[in-house]
């Protein structure tokens, strides 16, 4: 597909001057033609069409090779940061060509998506929806992990085997990661309790470290209003220390009553099913006897 976005002479010249990447519009046109806009979506039969790129991502795809050519030793993350800074300095007029091209592709994407969904069977539609839910759940988990790292949540304590593996991974037998893990696991199982004691002690020390750090971190989260990130048990104990009422006993009583009620309902259902099954057998036997009597007569 030919690129839908082409910079005009005035727009290209203005963009070149603001970014300082090209000395003239002719040079800007050269790198624009050399690095055309990437396809925003595909219509391959193996999956649904991909969503179109927004204006910033189009700008990023065009600027990345330019920044890389000007800075050969630059890291990939630094390229993105540099281009993001350039995007922020652009005026609305300079961003408009990228955003208008993205809008055109979005409308085309809607049409192709409807055509794709129309040819799916019900089973394929259900599988596609399930796949989408899984991807959204994965993205949500990644975002939450990044947020926790940004907020400085302490790392969980390491097990004795994990500490042993970290210390001996380089010298472990095997070439690939799975092979090394297998040999380390076998070596760990063959060690005596006395040989494991040093790593178990290190693991216990790490647990003490974690408890102290997580307690301080959760106190900090409560102070800034992020109780949603705090463990419920710790939050109940903290409130109990302030108010003197934990509410734990009441909760346990309610939970116990619900459990007893569920068990009673389950027993009734089993008994009812057994009676129904026994009744069906009796009816079947009577019908068999009657049919046999009719044949004799």
ABEGO torsion letter per residue (X at the ends): XBBABBBBAAAAAAAAAAAGABABAAAAAAAAAABBBBBABBABAABBBBBBBBAAAAAAAAAAAAAAAABAABBAAAAAAAAAAAAAABBAAAAAAAAAAAAAAAAAAAAAAAAAAAABBAAAAAAAAAAAAAAAAAAAAAAAAAAAAAAGBBBBBBBAAAAAAAAAAAABBEABAAAAAAAAAAAAAABBAAAAAAAAAAAAAAAAAAAAAAAAAAAAAAAAGBAAABBAAAAAAAAAAAAGBAGAAAAAAAAAAAAAAAAAAAAAAAAAAAAAAAAAAAAAAAAAAAAAAAAAX
